[in-house]
Amino acid sequence: MKLVIITAVASFREDIIKLLKKAKIDSYSGAEMDGYSHSESSSFSWFPGAKEGIDSHMFFAFTTSKQAENLINIVTEFNQCTVENKNFCIKVGTVPVDKYI
């Protein structure tokens, strides 16, 4: 089992929901949040040049390893085909879940 974490700027909210559906991940949670970056030295930043928080969303789901890998592939394709500014692409990470109740 994996915990999948997805973050993106708020404008991608509906896209993320569609991508989760495409990956057959039917149950997930989401939250609005502000994104910050205090790094001025990096050419690649989650929120470049943001002095104030950027409206963002975070989604997470417990899912199978296969579905998690499928979602990563779907989001990778989406980012390559759709996202012009790679600083604001959809980010996905997975965490192994060893035990759960």
Z-matrix of the N, CA and C atoms (Angstrom, degrees):
N
C 1 1.442
C 2 1.526 1 108.55
N 3 1.333 2 115.05 1 147.91
C 4 1.470 3 122.25 2 -179.99
C 5 1.525 4 109.56 3 -128.21
N 6 1.317 5 114.56 4 150.43
C 7 1.450 6 122.25 5 166.70
C 8 1.522 7 105.15 6 -102.21
N 9 1.326 8 116.39 7 120.04
C 10 1.456 9 122.44 8 179.63
C 11 1.521 10 107.92 9 -101.84
N 12 1.328 11 116.55 10 131.01
C 13 1.458 12 122.18 11 178.93
C 14 1.526 13 107.52 12 -121.65
N 15 1.331 14 115.45 13 128.31
C 16 1.459 15 121.89 14 -178.20
C 17 1.526 16 108.06 15 -124.27
N 18 1.326 17 117.02 16 131.16
C 19 1.463 18 120.61 17 175.25
C 20 1.521 19 109.32 18 -131.75
N 21 1.324 20 114.78 19 148.52
C 22 1.462 21 120.92 20 177.85
C 23 1.514 22 109.41 21 -168.12
N 24 1.328 23 115.28 22 164.13
C 25 1.458 24 119.40 23 173.70
C 26 1.526 25 108.22 24 -65.21
N 27 1.327 26 115.41 25 156.39
C 28 1.468 27 122.04 26 -172.11
C 29 1.527 28 113.64 27 -56.12
N 30 1.309 29 118.11 28 -30.94
C 31 1.467 30 119.85 29 -177.21
C 32 1.529 31 113.29 30 -64.87
N 33 1.336 32 118.21 31 -15.11
C 34 1.465 33 121.59 32 179.08
C 35 1.529 34 113.62 33 -95.05
N 36 1.321 35 118.28 34 5.61
C 37 1.462 36 121.40 35 -175.42
C 38 1.535 37 112.16 36 -53.02
N 39 1.310 38 117.31 37 -53.85
C 40 1.468 39 120.80 38 -178.24
C 41 1.528 40 111.64 39 -64.98
N 42 1.319 41 117.50 40 -36.28
C 43 1.468 42 120.69 41 176.96
C 44 1.523 43 110.89 42 -62.46
N 45 1.328 44 116.62 43 -42.62
C 46 1.464 45 120.08 44 179.80
C 47 1.527 46 110.65 45 -61.36
N 48 1.314 47 116.34 46 -43.19
C 49 1.475 48 119.99 47 178.53
C 50 1.531 49 110.17 48 -59.68
N 51 1.314 50 117.70 49 -42.24
C 52 1.471 51 121.30 50 177.74
C 53 1.529 52 111.28 51 -65.05
N 54 1.335 53 116.73 52 -40.19
C 55 1.465 54 120.37 53 179.88
C 56 1.526 55 111.49 54 -66.84
N 57 1.333 56 117.31 55 -38.85
C 58 1.470 57 120.30 56 175.58
C 59 1.534 58 110.65 57 -62.14
N 60 1.315 59 116.00 58 -41.91
C 61 1.473 60 120.26 59 178.65
C 62 1.527 61 110.30 60 -64.01
N 63 1.331 62 116.76 61 -43.12
C 64 1.460 63 121.30 62 179.00
C 65 1.531 64 111.18 63 -61.11
N 66 1.336 65 116.76 64 -34.26
C 67 1.470 66 121.78 65 179.12
C 68 1.525 67 112.05 66 -82.32
N 69 1.344 68 116.07 67 1.53
C 70 1.469 69 122.43 68 179.87
C 71 1.532 70 112.71 69 64.15
N 72 1.331 71 114.94 70 32.71
C 73 1.464 72 121.29 71 173.08
C 74 1.522 73 105.76 72 -100.29
N 75 1.323 74 115.67 73 101.46
C 76 1.461 75 121.54 74 -170.71
C 77 1.520 76 113.58 75 -91.60
N 78 1.319 77 118.06 76 -21.68
C 79 1.468 78 121.37 77 -178.73
C 80 1.520 79 109.29 78 -119.46
N 81 1.314 80 115.64 79 123.55
C 82 1.454 81 120.95 80 -179.05
C 83 1.523 82 108.57 81 -157.42
N 84 1.307 83 115.61 82 168.26
C 85 1.463 84 121.99 83 176.80
C 86 1.511 85 108.37 84 -123.64
N 87 1.320 86 115.77 85 156.81
C 88 1.455 87 120.10 86 179.77
C 89 1.509 88 111.28 87 -146.09
N 90 1.318 89 115.42 88 158.65
C 91 1.459 90 120.64 89 179.70
C 92 1.520 91 109.46 90 -151.36
N 93 1.320 92 115.17 91 145.89
C 94 1.452 93 120.87 92 171.63
C 95 1.524 94 108.12 93 -81.25
N 96 1.328 95 116.26 94 147.14
C 97 1.463 96 120.22 95 179.00
C 98 1.519 97 108.84 96 -156.15
N 99 1.310 98 116.09 97 169.39
C 100 1.455 99 122.46 98 172.96
C 101 1.520 100 108.33 99 -104.49
N 102 1.325 101 116.86 100 137.90
C 103 1.458 102 121.52 101 177.14
C 104 1.513 103 110.58 102 -105.47
N 105 1.316 104 116.44 103 138.89
C 106 1.458 105 122.42 104 -177.70
C 107 1.515 106 110.50 105 -130.69
N 108 1.320 107 116.17 106 149.64
C 109 1.453 108 121.99 107 171.12
C 110 1.517 109 107.61 108 -142.54
N 111 1.312 110 116.51 109 125.99
C 112 1.456 111 121.02 110 178.88
C 113 1.524 112 111.22 111 -106.53
N 114 1.322 113 116.77 112 4.22
C 115 1.456 114 121.28 113 -178.94
C 116 1.522 115 109.92 114 -85.69
N 117 1.322 116 116.33 115 125.15
C 118 1.465 117 120.75 116 176.50
C 119 1.518 118 111.21 117 -103.54
N 120 1.335 119 117.28 118 -10.66
C 121 1.460 120 120.53 119 -173.99
C 122 1.523 121 113.06 120 -89.97
N 123 1.313 122 118.51 121 -19.52
C 124 1.458 123 121.02 122 -174.98
C 125 1.525 124 110.91 123 -85.73
N 126 1.328 125 116.21 124 134.61
C 127 1.463 126 119.87 125 175.43
C 128 1.523 127 110.33 126 -79.92
N 129 1.327 128 116.89 127 -18.21
C 130 1.460 129 121.30 128 176.87
C 131 1.520 130 108.04 129 -117.05
N 132 1.304 131 115.71 130 115.44
C 133 1.448 132 120.82 131 -176.56
C 134 1.515 133 109.18 132 -136.34
N 135 1.316 134 116.86 133 149.82
C 136 1.458 135 120.10 134 176.94
C 137 1.514 136 110.54 135 -64.21
N 138 1.323 137 117.45 136 -39.70
C 139 1.456 138 122.90 137 -177.06
C 140 1.525 139 108.63 138 -137.35
N 141 1.335 140 118.11 139 73.07
C 142 1.462 141 120.87 140 -172.40
C 143 1.524 142 112.37 141 -64.52
N 144 1.313 143 115.02 142 134.47
C 145 1.450 144 121.06 143 174.85
C 146 1.522 145 114.91 144 67.61
N 147 1.316 146 118.38 145 13.09
C 148 1.459 147 121.62 146 -177.41
C 149 1.520 148 109.81 147 -82.23
N 150 1.319 149 115.66 148 111.99
C 151 1.461 150 119.09 149 176.67
C 152 1.516 151 110.07 150 -84.94
N 153 1.306 152 116.19 151 -23.83
C 154 1.457 153 121.59 152 177.15
C 155 1.525 154 106.91 153 -119.11
N 156 1.314 155 116.85 154 166.86
C 157 1.453 156 120.37 155 -179.48
C 158 1.522 157 112.20 156 -63.01
N 159 1.326 158 115.64 157 143.99
C 160 1.460 159 122.75 158 176.21
C 161 1.523 160 107.70 159 -99.48
N 162 1.340 161 116.74 160 130.06
C 163 1.465 162 120.48 161 178.17
C 164 1.523 163 109.16 162 -60.01
N 165 1.314 164 115.58 163 124.48
C 166 1.459 165 122.12 164 -174.60
C 167 1.523 166 110.06 165 -140.20
N 168 1.327 167 115.00 166 171.77
C 169 1.454 168 122.01 167 175.45
C 170 1.512 169 109.42 168 -133.54
N 171 1.326 170 115.54 169 149.33
C 172 1.452 171 122.15 170 172.65
C 173 1.517 172 107.29 171 -128.28
N 174 1.314 173 116.33 172 131.98
C 175 1.454 174 122.77 173 174.11
C 176 1.519 175 107.54 174 -119.59
N 177 1.319 176 116.33 175 149.49
C 178 1.459 177 119.53 176 173.11
C 179 1.513 178 110.10 177 -146.75
N 180 1.330 179 115.29 178 153.40
C 181 1.461 180 121.94 179 -178.13
C 182 1.512 181 109.92 180 -153.87
N 183 1.314 182 115.61 181 146.10
C 184 1.453 183 121.99 182 168.94
C 185 1.519 184 105.95 183 -93.06
N 186 1.321 185 116.58 184 128.16
C 187 1.455 186 119.86 185 -174.57
C 188 1.532 187 110.55 186 -153.75
N 189 1.300 188 115.65 187 176.81
C 190 1.464 189 120.28 188 178.39
C 191 1.524 190 110.34 189 -76.04
N 192 1.312 191 115.98 190 159.60
C 193 1.463 192 120.55 191 177.09
C 194 1.525 193 110.99 192 -60.17
N 195 1.328 194 116.05 193 -39.14
C 196 1.464 195 121.00 194 -179.69
C 197 1.530 196 111.30 195 -63.91
N 198 1.329 197 117.55 196 -44.67
C 199 1.461 198 120.47 197 178.82
C 200 1.527 199 111.09 198 -66.92
N 201 1.320 200 117.00 199 -37.43
C 202 1.467 201 120.86 200 178.14
C 203 1.524 202 110.38 201 -62.54
N 204 1.318 203 117.04 202 -45.73
C 205 1.464 204 121.10 203 178.67
C 206 1.523 205 110.68 204 -64.17
N 207 1.321 206 117.08 205 -39.87
C 208 1.458 207 122.00 206 177.30
C 209 1.531 208 110.31 207 -60.85
N 210 1.329 209 116.90 208 -44.36
C 211 1.464 210 120.92 209 178.96
C 212 1.525 211 111.19 210 -62.01
N 213 1.322 212 116.95 211 -42.83
C 214 1.470 213 120.05 212 178.47
C 215 1.526 214 110.59 213 -59.26
N 216 1.315 215 117.06 214 -43.30
C 217 1.466 216 121.02 215 178.72
C 218 1.528 217 111.30 216 -64.09
N 219 1.322 218 117.19 217 -42.37
C 220 1.467 219 122.24 218 179.57
C 221 1.524 220 110.55 219 -64.23
N 222 1.322 221 117.80 220 -43.61
C 223 1.464 222 121.33 221 -179.68
C 224 1.529 223 110.28 222 -69.25
N 225 1.322 224 117.79 223 -38.36
C 226 1.467 225 120.95 224 177.13
C 227 1.526 226 110.24 225 -58.77
N 228 1.315 227 116.53 226 -46.71
C 229 1.472 228 121.04 227 178.02
C 230 1.528 229 110.90 228 -62.66
N 231 1.332 230 117.34 229 -44.21
C 232 1.458 231 121.68 230 178.42
C 233 1.527 232 110.68 231 -58.09
N 234 1.324 233 116.73 232 -47.54
C 235 1.469 234 120.83 233 -178.87
C 236 1.525 235 111.83 234 -62.36
N 237 1.340 236 117.27 235 -39.49
C 238 1.458 237 120.70 236 -178.53
C 239 1.528 238 111.95 237 -70.51
N 240 1.325 239 117.01 238 -35.84
C 241 1.462 240 121.23 239 -174.55
C 242 1.522 241 113.66 240 -91.53
N 243 1.319 242 117.79 241 -24.81
C 244 1.454 243 121.02 242 -168.35
C 245 1.516 244 114.47 243 -114.80
N 246 1.301 245 117.21 244 -37.72
C 247 1.460 246 120.97 245 -169.25
C 248 1.521 247 110.49 246 -88.97
N 249 1.346 248 116.21 247 117.40
C 250 1.464 249 120.56 248 179.13
C 251 1.523 250 111.47 249 -80.33
N 252 1.318 251 117.34 250 -43.09
C 253 1.459 252 122.04 251 -178.77
C 254 1.527 253 107.98 252 -97.01
N 255 1.328 254 116.39 253 102.08
C 256 1.471 255 120.90 254 -175.06
C 257 1.528 256 112.68 255 -64.39
N 258 1.338 257 118.36 256 -16.59
C 259 1.460 258 119.97 257 175.11
C 260 1.517 259 111.43 258 -66.12
N 261 1.322 260 116.60 259 -24.70
C 262 1.464 261 120.30 260 -176.77
C 263 1.527 262 112.40 261 -111.69
N 264 1.321 263 118.30 262 25.75
C 265 1.459 264 120.33 263 178.94
C 266 1.535 265 110.38 264 -73.60
N 267 1.313 266 115.39 265 167.89
C 268 1.464 267 121.44 266 177.18
C 269 1.523 268 107.83 267 -76.02
N 270 1.323 269 116.21 268 132.03
C 271 1.475 270 122.37 269 179.00
C 272 1.528 271 108.61 270 -105.78
N 273 1.332 272 116.61 271 138.97
C 274 1.468 273 122.25 272 177.40
C 275 1.511 274 108.81 273 -133.71
N 276 1.323 275 116.01 274 137.14
C 277 1.454 276 121.62 275 174.40
C 278 1.518 277 109.55 276 -137.31
N 279 1.310 278 116.00 277 154.81
C 280 1.461 279 120.24 278 177.27
C 281 1.518 280 109.82 279 -125.88
N 282 1.324 281 114.36 280 149.43
C 283 1.451 282 121.62 281 177.68
C 284 1.538 283 106.76 282 -130.88
N 285 1.324 284 118.29 283 129.98
C 286 1.459 285 119.05 284 177.62
C 287 1.535 286 110.52 285 -67.86
N 288 1.313 287 115.51 286 141.74
C 289 1.459 288 121.78 287 177.38
C 290 1.525 289 106.39 288 -113.46
N 291 1.323 290 116.24 289 107.91
C 292 1.455 291 121.29 290 -177.43
C 293 1.525 292 112.19 291 -79.17
N 294 1.312 293 116.04 292 -38.85
C 295 1.468 294 120.15 293 -179.08
C 296 1.522 295 109.07 294 -139.30
N 297 1.303 296 116.01 295 148.48
C 298 1.453 297 120.72 296 175.81
C 299 1.529 298 109.38 297 -154.99
N 300 1.302 299 114.73 298 159.65
C 301 1.468 300 120.55 299 179.56
C 302 1.518 301 108.58 300 -117.60
